[in-house]
Amino acid sequence: NCEHRVKGRILIIDATTPTPDQDSGSVRMMNLLRLLVAEDWKVVFFADNRAYVEGYSEAVRELGVEVQYHPWLSDPVDFFKRRGGDFDAVLVCRHYVASHYAELVRQYCPKAKFLFDTVDLHYLREERAAKVENDPAMARQARATRKQELGLIRAADITLVVSPTEKELLKSEAPDARVEILSNIHSVPGRSMAFEQRSGILFVGGFQHTPNVDAVQWFVSEIWPRVRQALPEAEFQIVGSRMPKSVEDLGKEPGVIARGFVEDLDPLLDCCRIAVAPLRYGAGVKGKVNSSMAHGQPVVMTAIAAEGMHLENGKHGLITDDPDAFADAVIALYQDPELWL
């Protein structure tokens, strides 16, 4: 962009370089970067780990973003001293990253607005996990995260959350904070294959994210046997990066295929008849649900998976937390072309 067209200069810091074929948060980040460049912002990006990631760092640069990484960026303090005055805004993602940079932004970026992007409210996810697992140590960790996260929210000029649910929660938790919604960002290719052309049940999720591990384990142990009895020919495909052995081993169950990382999800979103999102805990807006809906693939999901999207049971998907009702919803949706539509 010509210098006179630049609306402003923004520095964006996330935990790692976006890997949009591996996790939903990266899809959101790549689309945010794309939109900022299209709106004539000069964008500088670096990851907290400052790693160069082959293929992915280039993909960010090809958007028109200046990407900083090791060894050219070895000391963030030096970077802020040299360039902090250039920025009109600094957006830092996730509480455990933002806690490292909030003071640097205040000290070295005098004209910059400090934007804290929660990505999802981590303390909310941790509180829910502790409740599901009935784990006092997890509950203590959630309290520590809550203290840190709310401190950053109060310190930021603007806090970004992905859902109306989280914005509403923060009205009571941090009433003086300015909180805005920046939800997931997806293209919408639509439906390309009809009901009778499709088969199989799909779960997609990055398994570095513990709610996804819990979700497939719960589905296979508590829901899949009932589905399998009614639909003996149906296959359940588990897809996602960084699959642990505990999830790989689910592939030993009848009808379950643990595929692991798949570079291009579009064929599965187009040819699997339905998707499931059996999340028992989590926070934010679920990219797996967004992606399926964007491809016209119906979803059976829990209330946690549906959260923050104004989805109505029976209209936008089938929503239930009861394992037997979840299985019955999968069976009905898989067999009924009218319901599927």
N, C-alpha and C positions, 0 to 999 in steps of 0.2 A: 504494500500500500504506500502511496505517496504520503510524505510526512504531514502535509496539510490536511489529509483526510483522517488522520488518526484521532479517534474520539478520546482515547486515554490509554494509559499503560497499566497493565495488571500483571502481577506475579501470582502464580498458582503453585502451591506445594501440596503434594499428596504423599502417602506412605511409599508408594511404588509407582513405576511407570505403568500407564494403563495397558491392560492386556484384554481387549474387548471380546476375544474369543474364549475367555476363561471365567469371567465374572461380570455380574450385572453392574456393579459400581464403575467398572472400567468403561462399559458402554455409555453410561451417563456422563462420565468425565470426557470421553472422546467427543461426544455430541455437544457438550458444553464448550469445549475448546473450539470446535467447528463453528458454533454459533457466534462466539465472541469475535473470531477472526472475520466472519461474514459481516458483523456489525462494526467493522473497522477499529477494533481494539488491537493494540500491540500487546501480544501475549508472550510472557516468559514462563516456562514451566521447569521445575525440577522436583525429583523424588527425594524424600527424606533419606533414603539409603544411597542416593546419588549414583546409582548404578546405571551403566549403559546396558540396555537390553536389546540384543540383536533383533532386528525386524520391527520391534515395537517402538523403540526410540525414534527410528526413521519415520514410522507411521505418524507419530506426533509432529515431527518436523515438517512432514509433507503437507500438514494442514496449514502451514504458515506460521507455526509457533517456534519461538526460539527455545531450544532444549539445552539445559545445562546438566552436566554430569561429570563424574570423576574421570580423569585427573584435573580437568579444567576447573571444576568446582570441587575443591577439597575442603574448604573452610567456609561454612555458611556465614560466619560472623564477618569475615573479610568481604564476602559478596555483598552483604547488607551495608557495610561501611562504604563500599565503592559505588553501589548502585541503588541503595535504598531510597535516595531522594528522587529517583526517576519515576517512582510508581504512584499512580493515583489510587490504586486499590491493591490489597494483598489478600488473597483467598487461601486459607489453609484448611485442609480436610482432616477430619477425625481428631478426637480429643487427644489421643496419645501422640499425634504429630503436632497439633496446634500448641500443646503445652510447651514444646521446645522453642517455638517461634514467636509467641505473643509478645514477649518483652523485646525481642529484636525488632519487630515491626514498630512498636511504640517508640523505640529509641532511635532507629535509623531511617524510618519512613515517615517523616513529619507531615507530609500532605496526604498520606494514604489512609483510606478507610480500611479497617481491619474486619474482614469477613470470615466468619467461622462456619464451615460447611460440616454439619454433623454426619452427613451421609446416611446414617440412621442414628437414633438416640441409643448409644451403646449401653448406657446404664439401664434403660428400659428392657433391652434384650437380655442383659445379664440378670436383672430382677426376675424376669419370666423364666429364664433357664434355671435359676436357683429354686424357684417354686416347683417347676416340673420335676427336678431332680431331688427336691427336698434336701438341699445341701447347704449347711450353715457356712462353710468356707466360701462357696459361690455367692451367698448372700452378703458376706463381708466384703468380697471383691466388688459386688454391685454397689454397695454403699460408698466405697472409695471412688469408684468410677463416677458415681452421681455427683459427689462433691467436686471432683475435678471438672467434669463436663459442665455443670451448672456455673462454676466459676468462670469458665471460658465464655459461656453464653452471656453472662452478665458483663464481661469485659469487652466483648466484641461490639463493633458499631452495628453490625447486622449479623444475625445468625440464620443460616439456611437449614431447613428441614425438608423432608421429602413428602410429608403427608399432612393433611388437615388434622388428623388425630394427634400428631406430635405437636403441632402448633397450638392446639387447644390445651394439651397437657402443660405446655410451658407458660400459658397464661397464669396458671396458679403456681408453678414451680419457680418461674423467673418473671414476675409480672412487669418489671421495668424494662425488660429486654425487648429489642426490636427483632421480631422473628418473621421471616418470610418463607414461602414455600417454593422450592425448586425441585420438582419431582423428577422421576425417571423420564428419559427422552428417547423415544423409539421411532423408527420409520414404520409405516404400516403397509406391508406388501399385500395383505388380504389373503383370502382363501384361494388355493389353486387346484385342490383335489377334492372330489366329492366323498361322501360318507362311505359308499360301497367300494371306493378305490383304496381305502385306508384300512390299516389294522395295527393293533398294538397300543400299549399304554406307556406314556413317556413321563419320566422325571428328569429334570435338568437342574443342576446346581453345583457350584464350586464347593469342594469338600474340605477346603481350608476353613470353611464357615461351618461351625459345629451344629447350628440348627438343621443344616441339610443332612448331616450324618444321622442325627436323631430321627429326622423325618422318614428317611428310607428304611431305617431299622424298624421303626414303629409300623410303617406301612406293610413291610414284608412279614412281620411277626403277627400283627393284630388284624390286618385288613385283607392281605393277599390270599390267605387260605380260603376265605369265603368267596372272593372274586374268582379264584381258580376253580372252585367247585362248580360255579355257574358258567364260567367261560373257559373250559379246558384248553381251547386252542389259542387263547390270547397270551401274548408275551408282554412282560413288564420290562422295559428298557431303562436302565439307570445310566445317565450320562453326566459327566462332569470332570473337571480337572482335579488333580491332586487327590485321587481316590485312595483312601486308606485300605489296609487289608481287611478290616472289619466290614467294609462295604463291598470289596471285591468278593469276599466269602459269601455274600448274599446271592451271588451268581450260581451257587451250588443248589439253591432252592429250585424246585420245578417251575419252569416258565419264566424265571428271572434271568435277565442278561445284564451283567455289569460291564458296560462298554468302556467306561472311563472317558478320557478326553476325546472330543470330536471337534475337529477344526471348524467345520461348517455345519451349523445346526439346522439350516433352512430345510434340507431334505427331510429331516426327522419331524420338524414342525409341520411340514406339508403332508407327510405320509402316515404318521401315527394318528390313530383315530381320536384319541383323547389324551390329555395331560392330567397329572395329579400334582398337588402341592400340599402334602400332608404335614405342614409345619406345626409343631406344638409350641414353639416359642420363636421369637425374633422381634424385629422392629422395622420401621421404614415401610417402603413400598417394594413389593417383590417383583424383580425383573423377570423371573421365570413365568409369572402370571401375565405380565405385560407382553412378553414375547409370544406366548401362545395365543393370546387374544389378538395380537397384531397380525397373526397368520390365520385367524379364523379357526383356531383349534380349541374346542371347548375344554374347560378345566373343572375338575372336582377339587375343592380346596377347603381348608380349615378357615375359621374366622381370622386367625392370625395372618394367614396367607392373603386373605381378601382385604385386610385392613388398609384404610387410607385411600381407597379408590372409589368409594360410593357404590360398591357392587351390591346388587340385590340377588338373593338366593332365588334360583329358578328363572331369572331374567338374564343375568350376565354370566352366570355359572352356577354350579351346585355347591353349597356351602354348609358344612357340618363338622362338628368336632367329635361326634360319637363314632367309634370305629365300625360298628355294624351298619349304621346309617351311611357312613362314608362308602363302605363296600357296596351297599345297595344302590347308591348313587352312581358309582362306577359301572355297575352291571347294567343299570337302566340306560345310562348315557351311551354305553358301548353298543347296546342292542337296538335302540330306538332312533330311527332317522329323523323323526319329527322333533323329538327332544333335542337331538344333536344340532339341528338347525337353529 
